[in-house]
Every structure is written in C-alpha cells, then in structure tokens.
C-alpha cells in the first residue's frame, strides 16, 4: 500500500514484513520436528532439527573449495546437490532472513539470481537495505559467486552409545537385530529355545549380545524354512563365524572359507547369473554352503549380518567305533608275558642247579690218581656253565622284549618257540656236558702217565 502527498509512504500489508519497498511473506516460526516421532530418526538416535536450532529455515551458505566467489550458476547447482540440497529460492531466503540469517556475501539464488540476506542496515551491505539484497537482473550465469542452498530434511540423527547406523536406523548387537526383524523370527525363536535348554545355548546367546564379540552371522529368512522345520543345536552354532572373524560381502571370494563356531568351515561359491541383459555387466551370485546370500552387510554393534535364503545344516559328527578287543589284547599280552617269564626263570633255576650238581661230581674224579690234570674238567665245566647261562639269559632278554611288542598271536608263537628252544638247548647242553665229562674222564683213566 502506497500514499502520495508531497512524499511517498509504503507499508507492507498484513501477513508480510518489510520496508514497503520490499515485502516478504511473514514466516511461521518453525516447530521442532524432533518433538514428533523423533523427527523421523531411529528411536535409538538423538534428533536435532537444524531448521529450528540454527534459525535458518534450512538455508545455508556454501563456498567453493577454491575460495570466495569461484562458482558460476552451474557449479552452484552441482555443489548444492553434493550436499543433498538445492539452490535456495527467494522465498526460502526470506524465511531464513526473518529467522535471523544475516550475511553480507553475494551468492546464487534459484532463477539465476544473486543476492544475500541482511538483518540490520549497513552502508557496506546493500546501502542500508534490510531484507534480501538482490543484484540487478539479468546476471550473467558465468559470473562467479558463492551460493545459497536449501536442504528440506535438515534434521540431524545420531545413533546413541551401543548402536551403529546412520541415524535413520540404529542397530544394536547381533541378537537384538535378529530379534527386532520379523523376517528372522523363526531363526530367533530356535535360538531362544536353544539358549533356554542348555548351557551351550546360553553361552551362544551371550556371545551374540556381548560388546566384546565381533562375528559374522548368517540369518535364514522365515520363507526358507519348511513347515515345522527346526534346527539342531549344532545347526544353530553353524550359522555363526568364530570370534573376530568379520566377512563383508566383498570379502566373500570364490572357494573361500569362513571358520564357524562349530569348528567346521563354511564354503563360499560365486556363481554367474544365467540371464543378463544386453549392454550390462553379468551379475554374480554368492552362495554360502549352497545358500544364496540375499541381503548383506547389515551392521550390528558387534558384527555383521548376511541374510541367506535358507538354513544351514551342520556336518554329521564323526563315528567312533568301540574297540573292546584292544583291552583284551592288552590284558592277554601282559598275562602271557608274566607266564612265559615265570617259566623262563624256572628253567634257568633248574639249569643252574643241574650244572652246579655235575660240577661237584666232576671233582669226585680227583679221588682217582690220574695223570690228566684235574682242572681240565673243572675249567671246561666252568666255561660251559657260563656260556650256557649267558646264552639262555640273552635269549630270554631279547625274547621278552620282542614279546612285549607283538600281538597276541605273535606272543603265542613266540612263547612256543621260546619254550621249545630253551628246552632243546638245555637238553643238548646237558648231553654235551655229560658226554664231555665222561670222555675226558675216560681219556684221563686210559692214558699212559708220563
């Protein structure tokens, strides 16, 4: 509204603000969007409405990395897009000015305009103009200025302690991520049942919930289970890698392996797609134990999750065959060893007695007066006795060592051979001793004295 009577007087209408020469639509003070549904942030994130707290209604000034006034209009559009924003409109600039934005810096405004907001008059800033200072149209688009950008969703979301994510989502530990997703409910219920029925299951659930753990979890979708299908305890353990074993999707290589908590490795296979569109790179699929990986790299506070099309099955336990015969063999070997040893000792004792008995008999020939030296028989008997005893003892020693290391059949035959050998040796030694003594006595009695 203007009135003319010797002078001009301009006033803005209701709903507008300005000096009359420039009237800006009165801005409605922003409401903190974080007060409603946490501003769209995850419930575990801290929300901050930058429109409300910074009092710029989503408008911000942006300068080129090369320095002041280094962007043409095209550069300005690209720079704002890189920030997730657009070049600000005149109306958005007006809202920011009313909320407190004051910058004496020229920048691009949408429509290839150039201007800046002022909150108070200044000779150096728009010749004391308060509002939006605009450069005269048209402005050459190749001219170099800064730019003003506008970001609608200017809400800051930051995940709290113990959570990871971009603020729009915040994930806790591995167990909580599985628990809060309905698509994984079958696997989670099996996990809870395992934890409630055994100490091992309780340890596993604590592992998935602990901040000190760092593992890869393969979660089967509900759709991958057939009706009433369940998993064994070993199957559940097979879905989790060993601690400190993180495998992102890009780390899954063809014929690669992933160590599991069960102690058996998971195998990775990369399979090319059967159908590819023209002028497109062929797609590849990654499978873990022949289960297709559908979704990958879901972050958790203590690891990473890959979603697979169906559950994994643990390898069967190795079979352990009972060996009762081993104890029987061992017991039989010991008993046979003791028996043979006792027999050998008895043979040695008898042989010793026999030798000493005939040794004394040899001395009785001294009663006859003969010219043959009496010590011939004694020496021969003495050395024959020592050789026989030593030979028998050595044979017993080596036979005993061989006997301990043989099987029950070998012990049987060794026993028979040893007994027969010893008896034969004693028999022939006995005969040789008697014959030797008799021959010597006979020779001595019939020889002519010298």
Secondary structure, 3 states (H helix, E strand, C coil): CEEECCCEEECCCCCEEECCCCEEECCCCCCCHHHCHHHHCCCCEEEEEHHHHHCCCCEEEECECCECCCECHHHHHHHHHHCCCEECCHHHHHHHHHHCCCCCCCEEECCCEEEEEECCCECCECCCCCEEEECCCCCCCCCCEEEEEECCCCEEEEECCCCECCCCCCECCHHHHHHCCHHHHHHHHHHHHHHHHCHHHHHHHHHHHCCCCCEEEEEECHHHCCCCCCCCHHHHHCCEECCCECCCHHHCCCCCEEEECCCCEEEEEEEECCCCCCCCCCCEEEEECCEEEEEEEEEECCEEEEEECCCCCCCCCCCCCCCHHHHHHHHHHHHHHHHHHHHHHHHHHHHHHHHHHHHHHHHHHHHCCCCCCCHHHHHHHHHHHHHHHHHHHHHHHHHHHHHHCCCHHHHHHHHHHHHHHHHHHHHHHHHHHHHHHHHHHHHHHHCCCC
